[in-house]
Amino acid sequence: MGFLDRIFGKKQPDNKSSATIGINPGSTSTPKVETISLEKSNEVITFSLAKKNVSNIIAEVKMVLDCSGSMYDLYDDGTVQKTIERLAPLAFRFDDNGIMEAMLFNHALVDVPDITIENYKGYSRANFNRVVGGGTSYAPAIRKLTNEARRGCFSYPVFVIFITDGDNSDKEDTRKALREASEFEIYFQFVGIGGASFNFLEEIDNLSGRRFDNAGFIEIENLNKVSDEDLYDQLLDEFVDICKDGTLKTAKVEIIDLSK
């Protein structure tokens, strides 16, 4: 029985790539209201994928979160927690084990527990507030994932949701790290929150010397004003395309048969 089976009590098809989130009112693992909320998010993800003729993708989903000093207010006012709750359903849908590995960074890396369906509510306050501070360096997190890929740790493409509130202090090192990472099947979706300047991230689409375009950037100035549909459309746009076109060889993609 797979992860989603255990949580929702719903039998999955044998093909993993067909996994969906279902509702079982009798389940004791997840409160009913929360389960319904996840089901709604899953329906929106399905709709976003269908716009690209895709019914499902299997990927390993990671979340990398900025915990530098400038992020303090965004943790304190609940913005980071809301962001986690809006994005976690992607992992519950795509990841082969329904778990999103999380990583904090400032000028270094901070280990935190994985994000799961049991702990994603209240996750920020439970794990992050005590470590907020310091500068902003992107390269260490990028290199950690690259080194894991080099060791053969991943069976599927890696979709990294990389959340930050502003530009970094290690721009040249980040360029180098992204070029190195492009040798592996890792896609970095940078998400800017807080309304700061993101000049560097806006330039990465044109970064030369990469095997493929392994990074994208979207800015979300006010999460409350962005619908789930718009959010998932923006997040998945480039990643779905490179899964479909064969750039990522380990991608498991279900294409919708329009002839039926």
Solvent accessible surface area in square Angstrom, and as a share of the most:
residue,aa,sasa,rsa
1,M,177,0.79
2,G,31,0.30
3,F,22,0.09
4,L,13,0.07
5,D,13,0.07
6,R,143,0.52
7,I,9,0.05
8,F,1,0.00
9,G,51,0.49
10,K,98,0.41
11,K,176,0.75
12,Q,36,0.16
13,P,76,0.48
14,D,146,0.76
15,N,83,0.43
16,K,118,0.50
17,S,7,0.05
18,S,30,0.20
19,A,12,0.09
20,T,55,0.32
21,I,2,0.01
22,G,2,0.02
23,I,70,0.35
24,N,56,0.29
25,P,91,0.57
26,G,62,0.60
27,S,29,0.19
28,T,139,0.81
29,S,59,0.38
30,T,8,0.04
31,P,88,0.55
32,K,115,0.49
33,V,123,0.71
34,E,26,0.12
35,T,5,0.03
36,I,58,0.29
37,S,52,0.33
38,L,2,0.01
39,E,32,0.14
40,K,127,0.54
41,S,13,0.08
42,N,7,0.04
43,E,98,0.44
44,V,36,0.21
45,I,0,0.00
46,T,54,0.31
47,F,107,0.45
48,S,7,0.04
49,L,0,0.00
50,A,40,0.31
51,K,100,0.42
52,K,49,0.21
53,N,48,0.24
54,V,0,0.00
55,S,38,0.24
56,N,3,0.02
57,I,0,0.00
58,I,10,0.05
59,A,0,0.00
60,E,21,0.10
61,V,0,0.00
62,K,17,0.07
63,M,0,0.00
64,V,0,0.00
65,L,0,0.00
66,D,0,0.00
67,C,0,0.00
68,S,1,0.01
69,G,34,0.32
70,S,81,0.52
71,M,0,0.00
72,Y,124,0.47
73,D,98,0.51
74,L,25,0.13
75,Y,7,0.02
76,D,75,0.39
77,D,90,0.46
78,G,18,0.17
79,T,33,0.19
80,V,0,0.00
81,Q,27,0.12
82,K,94,0.40
83,T,1,0.01
84,I,0,0.00
85,E,51,0.23
86,R,54,0.20
87,L,1,0.00
88,A,0,0.00
89,P,2,0.01
90,L,0,0.00
91,A,0,0.00
92,F,1,0.00
93,R,8,0.03
94,F,2,0.01
95,D,15,0.08
96,D,60,0.31
97,N,73,0.38
98,G,2,0.02
99,I,52,0.26
100,M,0,0.00
101,E,44,0.20
102,A,7,0.05
103,M,6,0.03
104,L,0,0.00
105,F,0,0.00
106,N,13,0.07
107,H,115,0.51
108,A,46,0.36
109,L,60,0.30
110,V,35,0.20
111,D,121,0.63
112,V,21,0.12
113,P,69,0.43
114,D,62,0.32
115,I,0,0.00
116,T,24,0.14
117,I,3,0.01
118,E,110,0.49
119,N,50,0.26
120,Y,4,0.02
121,K,98,0.41
122,G,41,0.40
123,Y,1,0.01
124,S,3,0.02
125,R,157,0.57
126,A,76,0.59
127,N,20,0.10
128,F,0,0.00
129,N,50,0.26
130,R,176,0.64
131,V,32,0.18
132,V,29,0.17
133,G,24,0.23
134,G,45,0.44
135,G,36,0.34
136,T,19,0.11
137,S,17,0.11
138,Y,0,0.00
139,A,0,0.00
140,P,44,0.28
141,A,0,0.00
142,I,0,0.00
143,R,66,0.24
144,K,60,0.25
145,L,0,0.00
146,T,3,0.02
147,N,63,0.32
148,E,22,0.10
149,A,18,0.14
150,R,135,0.49
151,R,166,0.61
152,G,60,0.57
153,C,69,0.41
154,F,39,0.16
155,S,78,0.50
156,Y,36,0.14
157,P,0,0.00
158,V,1,0.01
159,F,0,0.00
160,V,0,0.00
161,I,0,0.00
162,F,0,0.00
163,I,0,0.00
164,T,0,0.00
165,D,14,0.07
166,G,13,0.12
167,D,46,0.24
168,N,6,0.03
169,S,95,0.62
170,D,23,0.12
171,K,73,0.31
172,E,111,0.50
173,D,60,0.31
174,T,0,0.00
175,R,63,0.23
176,K,113,0.48
177,A,0,0.00
178,L,0,0.00
179,R,74,0.27
180,E,58,0.26
181,A,0,0.00
182,S,0,0.00
183,E,107,0.48
184,F,48,0.20
185,E,34,0.15
186,I,1,0.00
187,Y,0,0.00
188,F,0,0.00
189,Q,4,0.02
190,F,0,0.00
191,V,0,0.00
192,G,0,0.00
193,I,4,0.02
194,G,43,0.41
195,G,39,0.38
196,A,52,0.40
197,S,63,0.40
198,F,4,0.02
199,N,92,0.47
200,F,5,0.02
201,L,1,0.01
202,E,103,0.46
203,E,94,0.42
204,I,4,0.02
205,D,68,0.35
206,N,135,0.69
207,L,24,0.12
208,S,79,0.51
209,G,63,0.61
210,R,35,0.13
211,R,115,0.42
212,F,21,0.09
213,D,56,0.29
214,N,0,0.00
215,A,0,0.00
216,G,1,0.01
217,F,41,0.17
218,I,21,0.11
219,E,72,0.32
220,I,6,0.03
221,E,132,0.59
222,N,58,0.30
223,L,15,0.07
224,N,112,0.57
225,K,168,0.71
226,V,30,0.17
227,S,58,0.38
228,D,44,0.23
229,E,66,0.30
230,D,75,0.39
231,L,0,0.00
232,Y,1,0.00
233,D,40,0.21
234,Q,74,0.33
235,L,0,0.00
236,L,4,0.02
237,D,62,0.32
238,E,58,0.26
239,F,0,0.00
240,V,1,0.00
241,D,61,0.32
242,I,22,0.11
243,C,7,0.04
244,K,84,0.35
245,D,97,0.50
246,G,30,0.29
247,T,33,0.19
248,L,3,0.01
249,K,165,0.70
250,T,57,0.33
251,A,20,0.15
252,K,104,0.44
253,V,38,0.22
254,E,46,0.21
255,I,99,0.50
256,I,56,0.29
257,D,73,0.38
258,L,129,0.64
259,S,101,0.65
260,K,203,0.86
